[in-house]
Amino acid sequence: MLSKRDNGAEQTIVGTDTRIEGDIRFVGGVVIDGYVNGSITAGKDENATLTISENGHVKGSVAAPHLLINGMVEGEVRATDRLALGPKARVIADVQYNLMEISIGAQVDGKLIPKSGGRCPKRYENGS
């Protein structure tokens, strides 16, 4: 599983008993332990990391270079660099990714769409 980055960036934590109604745009890192009804998007930060913990629940799309999901996301997921789905991850929507790690137990109810557009290289399409 991806480890949390310690690149000196500040971390914002949405606590277990916190409920946010509205969109979030961030730089650095955000950890969602509570509930967010809105989209979460990383700003212009190629090292931005969004973590949705086992208790976290997002009803809206999420987009960041680095995503670690072990909670619930009901909306599109887009990881421009790396995505890690933990054993308790539940995603209800399509998932776009560059690199992905999936733990046993993770569930996705949607399409997995690699950054390349989902097409296999020609040599594999014909079985050769």
Secondary structure in CASP SS format (residue, H / E / C, confidence):
PFRMAT SS
TARGET T0000
AUTHOR 0000-0000-0000
METHOD secondary structure of the structure
MODEL  1
M C 1.00
L C 1.00
S C 1.00
K C 1.00
R C 1.00
D C 1.00
N C 1.00
G C 1.00
A C 1.00
E C 1.00
Q E 1.00
T E 1.00
I E 1.00
V E 1.00
G C 1.00
T C 1.00
D C 1.00
T C 1.00
R E 1.00
I E 1.00
E E 1.00
G C 1.00
D C 1.00
I E 1.00
R E 1.00
F E 1.00
V C 1.00
G C 1.00
G E 1.00
V E 1.00
V E 1.00
I E 1.00
D C 1.00
G C 1.00
Y E 1.00
V E 1.00
N E 1.00
G C 1.00
S C 1.00
I E 1.00
T E 1.00
A E 1.00
G C 1.00
K C 1.00
D C 1.00
E C 1.00
N C 1.00
A C 1.00
T E 1.00
L E 1.00
T E 1.00
I E 1.00
S C 1.00
E C 1.00
N C 1.00
G C 1.00
H E 1.00
V E 1.00
K C 1.00
G C 1.00
S C 1.00
V E 1.00
A E 1.00
A E 1.00
P E 1.00
H E 1.00
L E 1.00
L E 1.00
I E 1.00
N C 1.00
G C 1.00
M E 1.00
V E 1.00
E C 1.00
G C 1.00
E C 1.00
V E 1.00
R E 1.00
A E 1.00
T E 1.00
D E 1.00
R E 1.00
L E 1.00
A E 1.00
L E 1.00
G C 1.00
P C 1.00
K C 1.00
A C 1.00
R E 1.00
V E 1.00
I C 1.00
A C 1.00
D C 1.00
V E 1.00
Q E 1.00
Y E 1.00
N E 1.00
L E 1.00
M E 1.00
E E 1.00
I E 1.00
S C 1.00
I C 1.00
G C 1.00
A C 1.00
Q E 1.00
V E 1.00
D C 1.00
G C 1.00
K C 1.00
L E 1.00
I E 1.00
P E 1.00
K C 1.00
S C 1.00
G C 1.00
G C 1.00
R C 1.00
C C 1.00
P C 1.00
K H 1.00
R H 1.00
Y H 1.00
E H 1.00
N C 1.00
G C 1.00
S C 1.00
END
